[in-house]
Amino acid sequence: MSSVTLRRKTNKHEKCSLFLDIYPPIPHPDTGKLTRKHYLKITVYARPRTELERSYNKETLDLAEHVRALRQLDIQNNRYGFLSERMRNGDFVDFFDEEKKKRKGSSGENWRMAIGYFKTFAGEKVLFPQLNETFCEEYADYLLSAPSIGRAKRKISTNTAVSYFSKFKAALKQAYKKGFLSVNLGEIVDSITPEDTHREFLFLDELQALADTPCVSMVVKKASLFAALTSLRFSDVATLDWAELRGSIGNYSIRFSTKKTGSAEFLPISDQAFQLLGERGEGAVFKGLRYVDVVKILPGWLRKAGIKKHITFHCFRHTYATLQLLLGTDIVTLSKMLGHKDIKTTMIYVKIVDQLKREASHRIKIEMDKDWLLLKNAS
């Protein structure tokens, strides 16, 4: 086991620099070289002459002893980040922003908002050593307080807080993976528990009405209907390549990696979904599709179709799932079609269908006259 000893080195100014003597030496996280000395960048008087100097020395040595004890624990757990200038002075906010730049479309917008709320909580600069479990838990509490930023001043929901905190945790995991954090906070810190929410969807007649209604953008219309027929998320629709479409009539499928999970997927699709795409080409299937255009165009298209529900692009995935269950597809098959890793995720759609069935059971009514009621009571 390595030992950490607090030592002094006298300098020419009658001060002693304090450093930690680590034995046996440990590898420096930046250079890989074995390192034994770690200077604390604090000094004490070599020969204190006044009561003030003696008091200063005592308080400083108490602080240094506290740091020594912490470093002893770090070394016992193979955490050497305290040696790294890069890790001590690196800015997590910049790192978070760089992670955001890797995301596009709706995912990129969610990351942008997640960073915005983090900056509101923590400021424009947060050094990696400032991050710990308590900091992360306080940030989760802040998000759950339903803060609001921006012009609209609209408070966020619990599930929005879940989404933003998950982006924060993803950035923490990457920071650990790249050596900026000595502890994997992204794994240690608990996620925010989501609430069950109403998932908006279109009934089959509403989906047909939307298909029959002209849209100012053909690529937005085709992409939306394709999502409703296949369950694909926007990120997967936007990046769909013709090379990923396989098969022939009665046996079409897509082989791709999902942008959300990175997992390889095989997704059978209907002949109608394939025919919706038009003539086979090369490269991107939905050329020119942008999430910002979907956000602008979709509400007007829905209004023209006479649909008053608040439908986002992701609701086409909910539409696919709900209609499949209503039309008799079993939950296990649907879970596989949606690419869910846990069937519990799919069960939310069962709740929706059960509610619809309960509502439907009260729709058929007959008039009952007084004689029938008297007969019923007599029996």
C-alpha positions in Angstrom: 0.0 0.0 0.0 1.2 3.5 -0.9 1.8 5.9 2.0 1.4 9.7 1.8 3.6 11.8 4.1 3.4 15.6 4.6 6.9 17.1 4.3 8.5 20.6 4.2 11.1 22.1 2.0 12.8 25.3 3.2 13.2 28.1 0.6 15.3 31.3 0.7 12.5 33.4 2.0 12.5 31.7 5.4 9.3 29.9 4.4 8.7 26.2 4.0 6.9 24.8 1.0 4.6 21.9 1.8 4.5 18.8 -0.3 3.3 15.3 -0.2 5.8 12.4 -0.4 4.2 9.4 -2.0 5.8 6.0 -1.7 5.9 4.0 -3.7 5.6 6.5 -6.6 2.4 6.5 -8.7 2.0 7.1 -12.5 1.2 10.7 -13.4 -2.1 10.8 -15.4 -0.8 13.3 -17.9 2.7 11.9 -18.6 2.5 8.3 -17.4 5.8 8.9 -15.5 6.2 7.7 -11.9 5.7 10.6 -9.6 6.6 10.8 -5.9 6.3 14.5 -4.9 3.2 16.6 -5.1 3.6 20.2 -4.0 0.5 21.7 -2.4 1.5 25.3 -3.3 1.1 26.5 0.3 3.9 27.6 2.7 4.4 28.0 6.4 7.0 30.1 8.3 10.3 28.2 8.8 10.8 29.9 12.2 7.6 31.6 13.4 8.5 34.5 15.6 5.1 36.0 16.6 1.9 34.6 17.9 0.2 35.5 14.6 2.8 33.5 12.6 2.4 30.5 14.9 -1.3 30.7 14.6 -1.0 30.9 10.8 1.3 27.8 10.8 -1.1 25.8 12.9 -4.1 26.5 10.7 -2.1 25.9 7.5 -0.7 22.6 8.7 -4.2 21.5 9.8 -5.4 22.2 6.3 -2.4 20.4 4.7 -3.0 17.4 6.9 -6.6 17.3 5.8 -5.5 17.4 2.1 -2.9 14.6 2.9 -5.6 12.4 4.3 -7.8 13.0 1.2 -4.9 12.1 -1.1 -4.2 9.0 0.8 -7.8 7.9 0.2 -7.5 8.9 -3.5 -4.3 6.8 -4.0 -5.8 3.8 -2.2 -8.6 3.9 -4.7 -6.3 4.5 -7.7 -7.5 8.0 -8.3 -4.6 10.2 -9.4 -6.4 13.1 -10.9 -5.1 15.5 -8.2 -1.7 15.4 -10.0 -3.0 16.5 -13.3 -2.9 20.2 -14.3 -5.2 19.4 -17.2 -7.8 17.8 -14.9 -7.5 20.5 -12.2 -7.9 23.5 -14.6 -10.1 21.9 -17.2 -13.5 23.6 -17.7 -16.5 21.1 -17.6 -18.8 23.7 -19.2 -16.6 23.8 -22.3 -16.4 20.0 -22.3 -20.2 19.8 -22.1 -20.6 22.2 -25.0 -18.2 20.2 -27.1 -20.3 17.1 -26.5 -23.3 19.0 -27.6 -21.7 19.9 -30.9 -21.6 16.2 -31.8 -25.4 16.0 -31.7 -27.7 17.2 -34.5 -31.4 17.9 -35.0 -33.8 17.5 -32.1 -31.1 15.8 -30.0 -28.8 18.8 -30.6 -31.5 21.2 -29.5 -32.1 19.2 -26.3 -28.4 19.3 -25.5 -28.4 23.1 -26.1 -31.2 23.6 -23.6 -29.6 21.2 -21.1 -26.4 23.3 -21.2 -28.4 26.4 -20.8 -30.0 25.2 -17.6 -26.7 23.9 -16.3 -25.1 27.4 -16.8 -28.0 29.0 -15.1 -27.3 26.7 -12.1 -23.5 26.6 -12.0 -22.3 29.6 -14.0 -20.1 29.9 -17.2 -17.1 28.0 -15.8 -17.0 24.9 -13.6 -13.6 23.2 -13.1 -13.5 19.4 -13.1 -12.4 19.2 -9.5 -15.5 21.1 -8.4 -17.7 18.2 -9.6 -18.7 15.7 -7.0 -21.8 13.7 -5.9 -23.2 16.5 -3.8 -22.8 19.0 -6.7 -24.7 16.6 -9.0 -27.4 16.0 -6.5 -27.9 19.7 -6.0 -28.2 20.2 -9.7 -30.8 17.5 -9.9 -32.8 19.3 -7.1 -32.5 22.5 -9.1 -34.0 20.9 -12.2 -36.8 19.4 -10.2 -37.7 22.8 -8.8 -39.1 23.5 -12.3 -36.9 26.5 -13.2 -37.5 28.6 -16.3 -35.1 30.4 -18.6 -35.5 32.2 -21.9 -38.1 34.7 -23.0 -41.1 32.4 -22.6 -40.3 31.8 -18.9 -42.0 28.5 -19.2 -41.3 26.2 -16.3 -39.9 22.8 -17.2 -41.7 19.5 -16.4 -40.3 16.6 -14.4 -39.7 14.6 -17.6 -37.9 17.6 -19.2 -35.7 17.7 -16.1 -35.1 13.9 -16.6 -34.0 14.6 -20.2 -31.6 17.5 -19.3 -30.1 15.6 -16.3 -29.5 12.6 -18.5 -27.5 14.8 -20.9 -25.4 16.1 -18.0 -24.8 12.5 -16.9 -23.7 11.5 -20.4 -21.2 14.3 -20.4 -19.9 13.2 -17.0 -19.4 9.7 -18.3 -17.4 11.0 -21.3 -15.3 13.2 -19.1 -14.5 10.1 -17.0 -13.7 8.1 -20.1 -11.3 10.7 -21.4 -9.5 11.1 -18.0 -10.8 14.5 -16.9 -12.6 12.9 -13.9 -11.1 10.4 -11.6 -14.5 9.1 -10.5 -17.3 8.0 -12.9 -19.9 10.4 -11.5 -22.2 9.6 -14.5 -22.6 6.1 -13.2 -22.6 6.9 -9.5 -25.2 9.6 -9.4 -28.8 8.5 -9.5 -31.0 9.6 -12.4 -34.1 11.6 -11.9 -37.2 9.4 -11.8 -39.5 10.2 -14.7 -43.3 10.6 -14.3 -45.8 8.7 -16.3 -47.1 11.1 -19.0 -49.8 11.1 -21.7 -48.3 10.2 -25.0 -50.2 11.9 -27.8 -50.9 9.9 -30.9 -53.1 9.9 -34.0 -55.9 7.5 -34.6 -56.0 5.7 -37.9 -58.6 8.1 -39.4 -56.5 11.1 -38.2 -53.4 9.6 -39.8 -55.3 9.1 -43.0 -56.6 12.7 -42.9 -53.0 13.9 -42.5 -51.9 11.8 -45.5 -54.8 13.2 -47.6 -53.8 16.8 -46.7 -51.3 18.8 -48.8 -48.1 19.9 -47.0 -45.9 22.8 -48.0 -42.9 20.5 -47.7 -43.0 17.1 -49.4 -39.9 15.9 -47.5 -41.5 16.7 -44.2 -44.7 15.0 -45.2 -43.0 11.8 -46.4 -40.7 11.7 -43.4 -43.6 12.1 -41.0 -45.8 9.4 -42.6 -42.8 7.1 -42.9 -42.1 7.5 -39.1 -45.8 6.6 -38.4 -45.5 3.5 -40.6 -42.1 2.4 -39.2 -41.7 3.8 -35.6 -38.4 5.4 -36.5 -37.2 8.4 -34.4 -36.4 11.7 -36.2 -32.6 11.1 -35.8 -32.9 7.8 -37.6 -35.2 9.1 -40.3 -33.0 12.1 -41.0 -29.9 9.9 -41.4 -31.5 7.0 -43.2 -29.5 5.9 -46.2 -30.7 4.0 -49.3 -28.0 1.4 -48.6 -29.8 0.5 -45.4 -33.0 -0.5 -47.2 -33.1 -4.1 -48.2 -35.4 -6.8 -49.6 -38.2 -7.0 -52.1 -42.0 -6.9 -52.2 -43.4 -8.5 -49.1 -40.0 -8.6 -47.4 -38.6 -5.1 -47.0 -36.4 -4.2 -44.1 -34.0 -1.6 -42.7 -30.6 -2.5 -41.2 -29.1 0.4 -39.3 -27.6 1.6 -36.0 -29.9 3.8 -33.9 -28.6 7.2 -33.1 -30.1 7.2 -29.6 -28.6 3.9 -28.4 -26.0 3.0 -31.0 -27.4 -0.5 -31.2 -27.6 -2.4 -34.5 -31.2 -3.0 -35.5 -33.1 -5.0 -38.1 -36.5 -3.5 -38.7 -39.1 -5.1 -41.1 -41.2 -2.5 -42.8 -44.4 -2.7 -44.9 -44.5 -2.5 -48.7 -46.5 0.8 -48.3 -43.7 2.3 -46.2 -41.2 1.4 -48.8 -43.3 2.7 -51.7 -43.8 6.0 -49.9 -40.1 6.7 -50.4 -40.4 6.8 -54.2 -37.8 5.8 -56.7 -34.6 4.3 -55.1 -31.6 6.5 -55.1 -28.2 6.9 -53.5 -27.2 8.5 -50.2 -29.7 10.1 -47.8 -33.3 9.0 -48.3 -34.8 12.2 -47.0 -32.5 14.8 -48.6 -32.8 18.3 -47.1 -34.8 17.1 -44.0 -34.1 19.5 -41.1 -35.7 19.4 -37.6 -36.1 23.1 -37.6 -38.3 22.8 -40.7 -40.4 20.1 -39.1 -41.1 22.3 -36.1 -42.2 25.2 -38.3 -44.3 23.2 -40.8 -46.0 20.4 -38.8 -48.5 22.6 -36.8 -49.9 24.2 -39.9 -50.2 20.9 -41.7 -52.0 19.4 -38.8 -54.4 22.4 -38.7 -55.2 22.0 -42.4 -56.0 18.3 -41.7 -58.4 19.3 -38.9 -56.3 17.8 -36.2 -56.3 19.9 -33.0 -53.9 17.7 -31.0 -50.4 18.9 -30.1 -48.4 16.5 -32.3 -44.6 16.5 -32.5 -42.5 14.4 -34.8 -41.9 11.9 -32.0 -45.7 11.4 -31.7 -45.5 9.5 -35.0 -43.6 6.8 -33.1 -46.3 6.8 -30.4 -48.9 6.6 -33.2 -47.1 3.5 -34.6 -46.9 1.8 -31.2 -50.5 2.5 -30.1 -52.1 1.5 -33.4 -50.1 -1.7 -33.5 -51.6 -2.7 -30.1 -55.1 -1.6 -31.1 -54.9 -3.7 -34.2 -53.8 -6.8 -32.3 -50.0 -6.9 -32.3 -48.7 -8.6 -29.1 -46.6 -6.6 -26.6 -43.4 -8.7 -27.1 -43.4 -8.3 -30.8 -44.1 -4.6 -30.5 -41.2 -4.2 -28.0 -38.8 -5.7 -30.5 -40.2 -3.6 -33.3 -39.6 -0.4 -31.2 -36.1 -1.5 -30.3 -36.8 -1.4 -26.6 -34.2 -3.1 -24.4 -36.7 -3.5 -21.6 -40.3 -4.5 -22.2 -41.3 -2.2 -19.2 -40.7 0.7 -21.6 -43.2 -0.7 -24.0 -45.9 -1.2 -21.3 -46.8 2.5 -21.3 -48.6 1.9 -24.6 -50.5 -1.0 -23.0 -51.8 1.5 -20.5 -52.9 3.8 -23.3 -54.8 1.1 -25.1 -56.4 -0.2 -21.9 -57.7 3.4 -21.2 -59.1 3.6 -24.8 -60.9 0.3 -24.3 -62.4 1.5 -21.0 -63.6 4.6 -22.7 -65.0 2.6 -25.6 -66.9 0.3 -23.3 -69.2 3.2 -22.3 -70.0 4.5 -25.8 -72.8 2.0 -26.7 -75.9 2.8 -24.8 -79.6 2.0 -25.2 -82.7 3.7 -23.9 -84.5 1.9 -21.1 -88.1 2.6 -20.4 -89.8 2.5 -17.0 -91.4 -0.9 -17.5 -88.0 -2.5 -18.1 -86.6 -0.9 -15.0 -89.6 -2.1 -12.9 -89.1 -5.6 -14.4 -85.4 -5.5 -13.5 -86.1 -4.5 -9.9 -88.8 -7.2 -9.5 -86.4 -9.9 -10.6 
